[in-house]
């Protein structure tokens, strides 16, 4: 009886985590087969860092962080193995000048910690959407900003819920 109650409590906790929008960490040796197949098809030599199962807009999505050939990637993959988004690390030297100037103008005391190019995926086609930038200002927690590809729009991301 005690074992059933514990199992039910764990299951309810998992459902509450998914319902609240926070991710459930998946051990790397327990990643579903369809997700691994999608990763290996797109990234021939992936080094997985983490996998989280999340609910976004009512659908289950696996958020995968990995690296390949020294470059960081993040991918959002549906339960059926469809990759819907890929974020690619961008070196500072490859960040468009217009975008760098826009970030410097909006956040003059911030230092860029990470630049990721966000791409929507449709089959084999990747279409750049924007850049997500992790910034750090003296005495403050790092935060994210989103900048358009042309640098004309810069928005600070709202802080995510405490559990994330």
DAJOGI-V757383 format. One record per pair of residues at least 24 apart in sequence whose ideal C-beta (glycine too) atoms are under 8 Angstrom apart, sorted by the first residue. I is the first residue (numbers start at 0). J is the second residue. If there is no record, write none. Layout:
i = <I	I>
j = <J	J>
//
This chain:
i = <16	17	17	17	17	18	19	19	20	20	20	20	20	21	21	21	21	22	22	22	22	22	23	23	23	24	24	24	25	25	25	25	30	31	31	33	33	33	34	34	34	34	34	36	37	37	37	37	37	38	38	38	38	41	41	41	42	42	43	44	71	71	73	82	83	83	84	84	84	84	85	85	85	86	86	86	86	86	87	87	87	88	88	88	89	89	89	89	90	94	95	95	95	96	97	97	97	98	98	98	98	98	98	99	100	101	101	101	101	101	102	102	102	102	102	104	105	105	105	106	106	106	106	108	108	109	109	109	110	110	110	112	131>
j = <162	52	53	54	59	54	160	162	53	54	55	160	163	53	160	162	163	51	52	53	62	163	51	52	53	49	50	51	50	51	52	61	61	61	78	78	79	80	61	63	76	78	80	80	74	76	80	81	82	63	65	74	76	74	82	85	67	72	67	68	113	115	115	120	119	120	117	118	119	120	118	120	125	115	116	117	118	131	115	116	118	113	114	115	114	115	116	130	114	130	148	149	150	150	149	150	151	130	146	147	148	149	150	150	150	146	150	151	152	153	132	134	144	146	153	153	144	153	155	134	136	144	155	136	137	134	135	136	134	135	136	141	156>
//
